[in-house]
Amino acid sequence: MPMALGRPTPKEQGKTATQVIVGSEAAMKETTDSSWEVGKRSLLRRPGSAPHSPIPSLANRAGEALLLLLLPVINGLVGVLPQTSTRAVGGELLAVALTLWVVVSLILARARKDGHGRPAHEFAIRVGTAEAAVVPAIVAGCLLLTGNLDGMWWQAAATILCIVAGVSDAWVLLVEILR
C-alpha cells in the first residue's frame, strides 16, 4: 500500500530518529573519551597514589560512563540494519540492554565495596541514575520483541536517560580526578 505524501512509515520514523541519536551519541562519547584521557594522565602523575589509590573506583566509574554512553550508539546501529523485522530488532535491543544492565550492575556492586567513607545517598543516586537509564531499554526490547512499536518511545527515553547518566558519571569522574 503506498504511503501518504509527507508521512513516513513508523519504521522510517524510527530509522530517522535512530540516525539522529547515533550522531549525537558519537559526539558525547568523544567528549567523554577526551575527558578520560586528561584525567588518566593526571592520575598517573599524582605522587603517592599507590596502595589506597582511588584509581580502581575511578576506572569503574569511567567504565560505567562509557557503557551508558555506548548503549544508545549500539542500539542506534541495531536500528539502522536493513531489512530487520520489528521482532528481530526487539530481540537485539533486549540482548544488548540486558548485557549492559548486568555489567553495570556488577560495576555498581563493586563500587559499593570500594565506597568506604562516602555518604550512602551518593551511592543511592548513582545506582538510581544508572538503573533508571538502562531499564527503559530493556522495556523497549521486550515491547518490540512482541511486535509493539511503542517500544520505540521507550527506546527514546532510554537514550535520553543513558546520555544524562553517562554525562553525569563523566562529570563526577572529572571532578574526582581534579580533586
N, C-alpha and C positions, 0 to 999 in steps of 0.2 A: 504494500500500500504506500503510495507516495506521501512524503511528509509535507505539511502545510508550509507555505513560504515563510521564511524567517523564524521558524520554530524547529530547533534541533530536537532530535530524539533524546530520550533520557540517557542512553548510552553515550551519545555525542556530548551532552551536557556534562556528564561525568568525566569524559576524557579531557574536555576543555578545562574544567576545574582542576583535574589532576595535573595537567601540564603547568598551570599557574602555580600550584602547590610545589611541584618539583623544582621549578625555577627559584622560588623564594626560599625553599628549604636549602638548596645548594648554597645560596648566599649566606644563610645563617650558619651552616656548617663551616664555611670558610672562615667566618669571624671567630667561631669557637676554636677552630684549629690554630689560628694565629695567636689567640689569647693563651692557649695551652702551651705553645712553643715559647712565648715570652716568659710565662710562669715557670716552665720547666728549667729554662736557663737560670732564672733567679734562684730556684731551689737548689740547683746543682752547685751554685757558687756560695751558698749560705754555709758559713763555717759552723762546725759543731752540731750539725743536724743529724748525726748518726744515731745511736740506738733508739731513742724515743722520738724519732723523726715523724713529722706529720705526712710524709710522702705517701705511705700506703693509703691513708684515708683520702688524701687529695687525689691520688691516682684513681681510687674508686669513684670519687665524685666526678672526675673528668670522664671516666668510662660511662657513668650514668648519664651525664650530659650528652655525650656523643651518641649513645644509644637512643636517647629520647629524640635527638635531632635527626637521627637516621631513620627512625620508623616512618615518618611521612615521606622521605625520599624513596625508601624501598617500596612502600605502598603505592606511591605515585608511579613507580616503574611497573609494578604489577598491573596498575590500572590502564596503562597505555599499551600493554601487549595486544597485538592484533588478534582478532577472531577468538576471543576468550568469552565463554558464557558467563552470565551473572553468577551462577553457582560455582564455577571454577574460580572466578575472582574472589568470591567469598571464602572458599577453602584456602586459597593462597594467602589472603589477608589474615584469616584466622591463624594459620600456621605461623606467619611472621609475628603477629601480635602476641600469641601465646609464648613463643620462644623469647621474645623480648621481655615479656612480663616475668618469666621465670628468671632470666638473667638479672633484670633489675631488682627483683625480689631478693635474689642471692646477694647482690651488692649491698642492698639495704640491710639485710641480716648481718652481714659482715661489718657494716658501718655501725650498727648498734653495739657490737662488741668493742669496736675501736673508739667509741664516742665517750670515753671517760671524761668526766668533768664538764660535759656540755649539758645545758638545760634540756630537759625532756621535751619541752614544747618545740624546740628547734628540730629535733628528730621527727616529732609527730607531723610538723608542717612539711618536712622533706618527704616523708612517706606518703602523706596525703596528696601532695602535689604529683609525685611520680606515679602513684597508683591511679589517681584520677585522670591522668593523661593517657594511660595505657588501656584502662578498662573500656572506654568507648570504642577503641579499635577492635577489641575482642567482640563487643556487641555488634559492631559493623560487620565483621566477618561472619558471625552467626546469622545475622539477618540476610546478608547477601547469599550465604550458603543455602538458605531456604527459598531464595528467589525473590525476596522482598527488597525492592530498590530503596526503601527508607534507610537501608544500611549506608547509603552514600552520605546521608545527613550525619549519621553517627561518625562516619569516617572524617567528615569535615570538622566536626567537633574535636575528634581525637587529634587531628592535625594541628589545630589551634592550641589545644592544651599541651601537646608534645612540644611545640615551639616555645610556649610560655615556660613550661617546666625545664626544658633544656637550656634556655637562655638564662633563667634564674639560677640554675645549677652552675652554669658557666660564670655568671656574675659573682656568686658566692665563692667559687673557686678562685677567681681573680682577686677578690678581696682578701681571702685567706692567704694567698701566695704573697701578696704585698704587705701583709701584716707582720 
